[in-house]
């Protein structure tokens, strides 16, 4: 039961993050894309930038920031590497972004969080 609740909450957070990005001029290319090396929550494009976005929803900003560690970022980066040819075009900039979703606050978008 707890797992199902967390799954629903995660999907809501991803939907909110996608909406927030769209309001900032991004196009959502894909959601919850799985690869053998990891999963990407959102793939978004704005101009020549393709962002592979990891979304974290927690009860407060501190918990959200702690939820995104180096291990998880490496998995997102590996998945982004596997997916880049599918979503990026020649000349595009590719980056890993994070979105933190906390109750009663606007989502926080952190661009280019991985420089691996």
Secondary structure, 3 states (H helix, E strand, C coil): CHHHHHHHHHHHHHHHHHHHHHHCCCEEEEEEEEECCEEEEEEEEECCEEEEEEEEEECCHHHHHHCCCHHHHHHHHHHHHHHHHHHCCCCCEEEEEEEEEECCCCCEEECCCCCC
